Amino acid sequence: MEKKNPAVAPEHTAVRVALWRALHVQVDPLPHVFVDDLGAQIVGEENWRSRSDMEINFSKSMRASIVVRARFVEELVAEAIDRRVAQYVILGAGLDTFAQRHSELVSKVRIFEVDQPGPQAWKQQRLQELGWEVPKNLHFVPVDFEAGEFWWQKLQDAGFDPAQPAIVVSTGVSMYLSRETNFATFQQMSKLAPGSTYATTYMLALDLLEGQERSVLEFVMNKASQSGTPFLSLFRPQEILDLAMGAGLKKVQSISAQDLYKKYLAQRTDALNAGTAECFLVAMT
């Protein structure tokens, strides 16, 4: 009999992402960039709006960044499914709710959520408590990164077919990885089957940021370090492009925060702005 992993509450970062998504729906005017209040239901905190990190003005740029990157990712996923890509891998899935929000797409794609065993077991427990059915195409892939387990083999053990195209997404992760680990991840992604897409966020080097935005990122980095999860990798756009191409990725592009602003926020009248610190690297095989 397979041993079940004990449930462990998710990391604070995963909780904040889920709550900022919901906060956007509750406090920002229409049209919403991204609609997801299910993550907040999974979190299940009473009075979560009273949290200091949910203060409307304080969290404005951060929730903007969260919903913009979520919108961008899910548009990439929809485009991949239109090309008949039938595998979607979410690295560091946290409290992602794609499978719960897109019943019309779930029948067309197998979803693999890769995350630490404890938080993933906690999420599954919450889904059960909420009475939400787990789609048959949703596969949970528990990987104990701290114990040195390699997610690629675990992914295949869960039914992922490396011979078939896939879309693989990792958001809010690369900054916590060393340059060497990012390079190793890029190498693995270069081996994806032809027709695959890989997308990851990355944070800009501090000297490319100005004024308040640089101060905010320095503050966030200090807090992350104090909590035991320091930022290990910040990049210049050409630097991460060179790293990705050196790892074997070929069709690679860097998408700036300004590009995302023009696409999703420029026409808004509420000054919602994600700043310039977080960018995307997107590659196709």
N, C-alpha and C positions, 0 to 999 in steps of 0.2 A: 504494500500500500504506500502511495506517495505521501511523504511527510509534508504537512501544511506549514507554511511560514507563519510565525506569530505576527499579528497586526501591530504596527508601530505608526504613530501619527506622522503625517507627511511633514517635510521640512517647511520652515516658515516661508521660504521663497515660493514654493508650490501653492501654499495657501493664499499668499498675497496675489499671485497671478490670477487665481480663480476669483477672488473677491474684487480685484480691480476690473475684471471683465464685467462682473455684475454691476459694479458701481457706475461704469460707463453707461449702461442701460438705464440706470435709475436717475442719474443726475445730469447727463449731457443731453442736449436737445437732439431731436431728429434732424437728419437721418443718422442712425447709429452706424458707426464704422463696422462694428461686429456685435452680434447679439448672442450672448451666452450668460444666462443666470443660473444654469444647472450646476456649474462648479460650486457656486455659493451654497446651493442646496446640499451638495455632497459634503462640503466643509461643516455645515450644520451648526455654525456658531450663532447664538442668540446675540442680538444687539451688535453685530459685527460693524455696523456703520459708525459706532462710537469709537472704534479703534483709532489710535493716533495716525496710523499709516493710511487710513481711509479718509482723512480730512480732505475736503473737496479741492481746495486750492493747492495744498501741499502735494497731493497725489496726481495732480492734473497731467504733468508731462509723463509721469511713469505709467499711468493707466493709458495714456495716448499711445505710448510705445508698445504696450502689451496688446492693445486691440489692433493696432496697425500691423504688427508682425503676425498676429493670428489671422487677420484677413488675407494678408499676402500669402501665407502658407496654405490656407484652405483654397485659395484661387489656384495655386500651383497644383494642389491635389486634384481639384476638379478638372483642370486641364489634362493632367496625367490620366485620369480615369476616362476622359473623352478619347484619349489615344489608346484606350484599352489596357492600360497598366492596371494590374489587378492585385498589387501588393503595396501596402502603405505601412511604413515603419516609423514609429515615433520614439526617438531616443530621449530618455529622461521625460517620460510622458506625464508625470505628476498627476494632476487632476483634470487632464484633458477630457473633453466631452464630445469629441467628433462623432463617435459611434452612437451616442445618445441623441445627437441633434440632426443627423443626416441619414434617416432611415432609407431614403430613396437611393443613397449612394452605397450604403453598407452592403447591399445585396450584390454590388458589382466589384467589391474590393475586399481583400482580407487585410485586417488591421492588426498590427503587432505593436503592443505597448510595452516598451522596455523600461524597466525601472528597478530600484532597489526592492528586495523582497518584502521587507516590513511595511513600508508605505503602500506598496501595491496590494498587499493583503488587506490593509486598512481600507483602501478604496473599494475593493471587492466586497468587503463587509458592509460598507456604507451603501453600496448599490443594492445589496440584498435587503438592508434595513428599509431603504426607500421604496422597495418593491419594483425596482426597475429591472426589466429583463435584459440579460446580457446577450447581444446578438451572437449567433453561431459563428459569424465571421470575425469576431473580436477575440484575439489571442493575447493573454497576459504572459509576458516573458520576464520573470524575476531574475535579476542578475546581481550578485553580490560583488559590486565593483571593489569594495574595500578589501575583500578576500582575494582579489586578483582574478575573479572569473571573467572570461572573455565573452562579450555579448554576441559576437558573430556566431559562435557555435551554439549558444543557447537559442539564438534566433532560428537556426536551422532545426534544432531539436523540437521547436514549437510548430514546425511546418512550413517555414519560409523556404522558397525554392530559389536558390541563387542563380539558376539558369534562366529565370524569367525576370522581365523588367520590374522595377520597383521604384517608388518614390520614398526617400529616406529623409527625415527632417529632424533637426536638432536645434532648439531655440534656448537661449539663456544658459548654455553649457560651456562653450569653447573658452570663456574667460577663466573658468575654474580648472582647466586642463593645461598641462605644460605644453610648451612648443612641440616637444617630442611626441607627446600623446596626440596632439592635434594632427601632427604629420602622419602618425600611424593610422589615425582614423581616415585621413584623406587617402592613404594608400589602400585601405580596405574598400573605400568608396569607389576607387578607380577600377575595382574588379567587378563592380555591379554589371549585370547583363546589359547589352546594348538597348538603348531606349529608356534607360533609367534616369532619374533626377535625384540630386542630392542638394539639400539646402540647409545652411547653418547660419546663425547669427554670430557676429563678432563685435567686440568693442574697440573703438578707435583708441590709438595711443593718446595719452594725456596731452602731449604737446600740440595735438591737432585740435584741441578744444579750447574755448575761450571763456574767460570770466566765470559767471555763475555756474555754467554747465560743467566746467572743469572742477570747480569747488564741490559741486554736488557729487560728481563721480568719485572724487577723492574721499568724500565723506562716506559714500557707499562702500568703497574699497576698505576703508578703515573698519567699518562695522562688520563687513564680511570676514576680515582677518580676525577680529576679536571673537567672532562666533565659530572660528575654526575652519572656515571655507574661504581662504584668501583667493584673490584674483591672481592668476599665474600668467595669463597671456592677453596682452593688448596688441593691436596690429595697426600698421599703416595699410591702406588698401592694396598697394602694389606688393607689399611684403607678404600678405596672405595669399594673393594671387600667385606669387612666385612659389610659395610653400605648397600650394595645392597643385600647381603644374609640376613641380619637382617630385611630387608624390605620384604622379601619373595621371591626374585629372586633366582633361583636354579642353572641353568646351566650358570654360570657367568665366564667370563675370562677378564683379562686385557691384552691389546695388546700394547706393548711399541712402542715408536717412532723408536727404533732400529729395531724392527720387521718390521715396515712399510718401513724403509730405505732399509733393505735387500730385501724386496719384490719388491719395485718400483724404487729405485734409485741406488742401489749398482753397477749396470753394466754401469751407465752413465759415460761419460768422461768429463762432464762440472762442476763437483763438486757441483751439485745441492743437497742441504742437508737441511732438515727441522729442524735439531737440535733434542733435546731430551725432550722438555718441554711438548708437547701435546701428550696424549695417548688416547686410546679407551677403553671403557668398553662395552662389548658385552654380552648379555644374551639371552637365548632361553627358551621358555616355553614348 
